[in-house]
């Protein structure tokens, strides 16, 4: 039991340090993110939607190819 408590006490400061550094990083980058959102070009929305649609279609095609290959392996 003593070994587990020692490991826990050693790991906890690392975790706390990680959490603090992550929070500090987020606080530093919040103004940058807010500025990007505030000045975002709304004309890009169509491009983003088109990219999402293309990705979804490509992913669906890959899934169909995969499923077809699995069926052929099972029956071949």
C-alpha positions as CSV (number, residue, x, y, z in Angstrom):
1,X,0.0,0.0,0.0
2,X,2.8,2.4,0.8
3,X,4.2,2.0,-2.8
4,X,0.9,2.9,-4.3
5,X,0.6,6.0,-2.1
6,X,4.1,7.1,-3.1
7,X,3.3,6.6,-6.8
8,X,0.1,8.6,-6.3
9,X,1.9,11.4,-4.6
10,X,4.6,11.5,-7.3
11,X,2.1,11.5,-10.1
12,X,-0.2,14.1,-8.6
13,X,2.2,17.1,-8.9
14,X,2.8,16.2,-12.5
15,X,-0.9,16.2,-13.2
16,X,-1.5,19.4,-11.3
17,X,1.4,21.0,-13.3
18,X,0.0,19.8,-16.5
19,X,-3.5,21.2,-15.7
20,X,-2.0,24.6,-14.7
21,X,0.0,24.8,-17.9
22,X,-3.0,23.9,-20.0
23,X,-5.2,26.5,-18.3
24,X,-2.4,29.1,-18.8
25,X,-2.2,28.2,-22.5
26,X,-5.9,28.5,-22.9
27,X,-6.0,31.9,-21.2
28,X,-3.2,33.2,-23.4
29,X,-4.9,32.0,-26.6
30,X,-8.5,33.0,-25.8
31,X,-8.0,36.6,-27.2
32,X,-6.6,35.2,-30.4
33,X,-9.5,32.8,-30.9
34,X,-12.0,35.5,-30.1
35,X,-10.4,37.8,-32.7
36,X,-10.4,35.1,-35.3
37,X,-14.1,34.4,-34.7
38,X,-15.0,38.1,-34.7
39,X,-13.2,38.8,-38.0
40,X,-14.1,35.5,-39.7
41,X,-15.0,35.9,-43.4
42,X,-18.5,34.6,-43.7
43,X,-18.0,34.0,-47.4
44,X,-16.0,30.9,-46.5
45,X,-19.0,29.2,-45.0
46,X,-20.0,27.8,-48.4
47,X,-16.5,26.4,-48.9
48,X,-16.5,24.8,-45.5
49,X,-19.9,23.2,-46.2
50,X,-18.7,21.9,-49.6
51,X,-15.6,20.4,-48.0
52,X,-17.7,18.7,-45.3
53,X,-20.0,17.2,-48.0
54,X,-17.1,16.0,-50.1
55,X,-15.5,14.5,-47.0
56,X,-18.8,12.7,-46.1
57,X,-19.2,11.4,-49.6
58,X,-15.6,10.2,-49.8
59,X,-16.0,8.5,-46.4
60,X,-19.2,6.8,-47.4
61,X,-17.5,5.5,-50.6
62,X,-14.6,4.1,-48.5
63,X,-17.1,2.4,-46.2
64,X,-18.9,0.8,-49.2
65,X,-15.6,-0.4,-50.6
66,X,-14.6,-1.8,-47.2
67,X,-17.9,-3.6,-46.7
68,X,-17.7,-5.0,-50.2
69,X,-14.2,-6.3,-49.6
70,X,-15.3,-8.0,-46.3
71,X,-18.2,-9.7,-48.1
72,X,-16.0,-11.0,-50.8
73,X,-13.5,-12.3,-48.3
74,X,-16.2,-14.1,-46.4
75,X,-17.7,-15.7,-49.5
76,X,-14.5,-16.2,-51.4
